[in-house]
Amino acid sequence: MFLPSGTSYATEVKLTKVIADGVKVHIYQPPGSEDEPPLPGFIYIHGGGLALFDAEHYDGLTRKLSANLNAVVMSIDYQRPPDCVFPIPFEESLKATKWFMRRSKEYNVDVNRIGIGGDSAGGYLSATVSQAITDDKSIPDLKLQILIYPWLQILDLNTPSYQKYEHDFGTGGVMPRDTMALYSAMHLYGNDTTDDIIRSFSANKHIAETFRDSHLYKKRLSHKLLPDQFRNDNFYIIPPSIPVPESGSESPIWDAKQDLFQDARLTPLLRRGLSGLPPAYIITMGYDPLRDDGIMYAEHLKEAGVEVTWRHYPTAFHGAVWVAPGINFQDGDEILKEIYEYIKVTL
């Protein structure tokens, strides 16, 4: 049964707010879940550029997940920049995930049937947590990962999808380049973020050209990984190389943060070992600067032998699945329906 956005079901799902190893989480249990055979579990990590929203804001979506999947859902209320910086959102998401998996019996959940997913920044955290859980041999692997228009890198803010978004909306829309530069900078600098730092990110000058010329960068973030039609727009410009200065620093930001930029917990696209990760269902949108992040990750996962389902919605936009309580979109409902169907079969 699919419960569309307008269905009244909120009172049927039990909500418990818990502190999970120091992290605030919401636990959603469908009616009668304590009396059934062990149920599947699903961990949801909300989006918002790591700076906006919380588990409460996503309550309507996570209730729908629990009701439609007949699953126990945990929604993670991680700390957000600028009041914290990397790696705290990742670490809190990982701690909460391990807590839920190790206490699955308390919620009548089958620990071997737990999936994870999230949208935007939550897609980033879901990808990195999936990687970390795969590396931890003390607990079972996650069964699947649902990455809804995931934000998977802050190294290149001039991918074809960034260029398309700027062509379509200029400095408007909900995710212009300057806004993404702000969110990217705050993840690393928190309350110490300055206008100069934001401008460097926005101009794509925060990364050293020597690194952009490296084998790792070219292999993991090459625009050639994308389908031809996404690089054939008449406005697409191949990013030019910025001459390396004869003396002095290429990028003060890179000099200070290069170890973090290359950390797979910040940039999951750079992770070298992807084999063994759980099956991935990756969603991208036509009107979204993050479109190419998801496509690149899908290509790398497939190359590593991971089962990947990539669904692209050319006329949909970032945020269509969930923007705010009471705001619903037909595209979003259709996408959710397909997500439910995939999870029910795979989980």
N, C-alpha and C positions, 0 to 999 in steps of 0.2 A: 504493500500500500504506500502510495506517495502522498504526503501531506503538503500541499502547496502553501505559499506564503500566508495566505489569508485564513488557513484552517485554525480553529480554536482547539489547542491541545496542550497549552502551557501548564494547566493544572494537573495533567496526567503524568508529567515527568517530575520526579523528585530531585530537588537541588540541595546539595550539601556543600557548604563552604569549609574548606579544610586547609591547614598549613602542612604542606608536603615537604619535609626536610628543609623547613625555613622559607618555602615558596608558597604564595597564595594560589590555590586552585579551586575550581568549581567542579564538583562531581555530579553528573546527571545520570539518573537511573530510571529506565522505563518502568511502567507499572508492572508489579508482580515479579520484578527481576530477581528478588531473593528466593522465590519459590521455583524458578525454572532451572533446567540444567545450566551449567556454566555458559555465560554469554560472551560474545566478542567484546573487546574493548577498543576504544578509539581515543587517541590523544589529539586535541586540537590546539593549535597555537595561532593566536590572532595576528592580523596585520596592523598596519598603521605607520609604516616607515620607522619602526622601533621607537617612535616618539609619541604616537597618538593612540587613543583607545585603550581598552582593557577588557577583561573577561566579561564584565557586566555589559559592556557595549555589544558584545557578540552573543548575549544570552539567547536571543531569538534563533540564531543560527545553530548554536550548539544544542538547544532543545530539539530542534528539527532533526539534527543528526541522530540524537538518542532515540527519538520516536520512530523515525523512518528505518533506522538500522536495527532496532531492537537491541541496542548495545549500550553499555555503560561508557559514557563519554567524560573525559577529564579535560577541562579547559584551563590552560596555564596563564596565570596573571603575573607575568615576569616584570621585573623593574625595567624602566625605560629611560633612555637618554632624554634630556641632557643631565639628569640627576645621577646617572651612572654611565659607564662606558664599556666597550668591548673588553673582556669577554663575558660580562655579567649576564646579559640576556641569554646567551648561549648556555652558560653554566647553570643558570636557574632552570632553564628548560630541560637540560639534561638531568639535573637532580630530581626534578619533579617526575620526569619520565621513569627513571629508575625506581623512585618511590612507589609509583603506581604499579609497575611491573612486579615488584617484590611483595606488594600487598594485594595482589590481584584476587586472591581467595577471599579476602575480607569483603570484596564487592561482587563476589560470585562471577568473576571473570576468568576465562581460560587464558592463561599467560601465553600460550602458543598461538593465540588469535587476537593479537593486539596490533593495531595499525596506528599510523601517525599522519597528520596533515595540517596544512595551514595555508593562508593566503598572503601573498606579497612578502612582507618581512617575516610573517609566520611560515611561509614556504621556505624561506632561507633557513630559519631555525629548525624546521622539520627535516630539511636536507642534512644539516650539520649534526643534528641529534641522531638521525638514522646512521650516519657514518660512525659516530662515536659508539652507538649501541652495537653495531657490527664488530667494532674493534674490541668490545668488552666480552670476553668469553665466559664471564660469570653469570650472565643472564641470557635468556633466549633472544634470538633476533626478532626485530619487528617484522610483521607479516607483509606490510605494504607501506608505501609513502604516497600521499596525495599532495602534489605541489601545484597550488592554484596561483597562476601568474607570479611565480616566485622571483624574488630579488636576490640574485646569487653572486653579484660582484659589484664592486665600486671602483674598479680599475679603469674602466672605459665608459665614460659618459657621452660617447659619440658613436655608439653602435648604429646600424641602420634604423633600428626601431626608435632610438632617441632622435635621430634625424627626421624620421617620419613624423613623430609626435610634434616636433618643433615646426615642421612644414604644415601640419594640419591645424595646430592650435597656437603657434607662436609662443608667446610667454604666458598664454592662458592655459585652460584645462586644469585638471586637478593635480597633475604631476609634471609641471614644466621642469626643464633642466636645473634651474636655480633652486627649486624646491628639493629635487633629488640630491643636489650638491649639499644643501643644508643638512638633510637627514644623514647623508654619508659622512659629512664632517662631524656631526654631533655624535655619531656612533664611536668615533675615535677620540674626540676632544671634549665631549660633554659641554659643561658650562664654560670651558675655555675656548670654545669655537669663536673665531673672529671673522669679520667680513672678508679679510684678505684670504683666509683659509677657504672660505666658501667660494670666493671668486676663482681660486686656483683649481678647485674641484670642477667648477662649472666650465672653465676653459680647458679642462682635461690636461692641466699642467701639473697635477699632483703626483704623477708617476714619472720616474726617470726614463728617458728615451733608451738608455742602455738596457733597461728591463723590458721595455716594449719590443726591443730587437732580439730578445732572448728566445731560445727554442721553446721554453716552457710557455711563455706568453703567446707566441705565435701558434703553438699547438692547441692551447686551451681557449684562447679568445679570438682566434682568427675569424674575420667576417666571412671567410670562405666556407666556414662550417654551415652557414645558413643557406636555405634554398635559394636558387638563382632569382626567383621572382622578388625576393626581399632585398636584393642588391641591384635590381635593374630600374628602380625608380629614377626618374630624370633629375631628381634633386639630391640623390645620394652622392656623397663625396667621400672617396677613400681618404681616411685621416692622413694628413701629411706628417712627415717626420719633422720634429722640432730640432734644429741643430743643437748639438751638445756644445756648451760653452768651452772655450779653450782653458779657462780657469774658473774656479769657484764651483758652486753647487749647481747641479741640474735642477733639483727641486728640494727646497728645505723640508717640505712635508715628507717626501720620500726618504730623505736622510734620517729623519726622526722616527718614521713609522714603517720602514721597509719590511722589518720582520713581521709586523702585524699584517700588512697587505698580503704577504706571501703565506700567511697562516691559513690553512684550509678551514679552520673554524670561523674565519671571517670571509674567506673566499672559497666556498666549496667547489667552484669550477676548477680550482688549481689542484685539488686532491689527485695524487698520482694513482693510488690503488682504489679503483672503484668496483672491482669484481667482488661478488658476494653481498652486495647491497640488496635490500628488499626491492621487489617489483615496484616500479614507479608509474604513477598516473600523472602526467604533466599537462597542465592547461595553459595555453597562451591566448592572448587577445590581439585583434588587429589594431586597436587604438590603445597602445600601451608602450611606454618607453622600455619596459622590462621584457617585452616579447622575446627578444633575442637571448636573454639569459636562460630562459626555459628551454629554448630550442638547442642552444649549445650544450646544456647539461644533458638533455635527452640523447644527443649524438654521442657524447662521451660515455654515458651509461650503456648505450647499445654496443658501442665498440668494446666495452669491458664485459659483455655478455649478460648484462642485467636486462630483465624483461621490462620493456618500456611501452606504455601506451601514451602517445602524444595526441592531444586533441586541440586543434586550433580553431578559433571562432573569429573569422576575419572582420565581422561587423560589430563585435562586442568590444567593450572598453574595460579598462582596469577598474575593479571595484564592483562589477556587475553582480557578482555572487552575493556580496554583502557590503553595504555602505553605511547604513544606519537603521535602527529599529523603525519600522513603519514605512520604509522605502524599499520597494520591490521592483524588479525588472523581469520581463518575460525571459530574456536571455539567461538571467541568473537562475530562475526556476528550472529551465531546461537543462542547464549545466549541472545543477544539483541533482536532478533526477538521474542523469547519466553517471554522476559520481556514486550515488546510492547503488545503482545497478552494478557498477564495477566492484564496489566494496563488498556487497553481498555475495558475489561470485568468488572473489579473491580471498576474503577474510574468513 
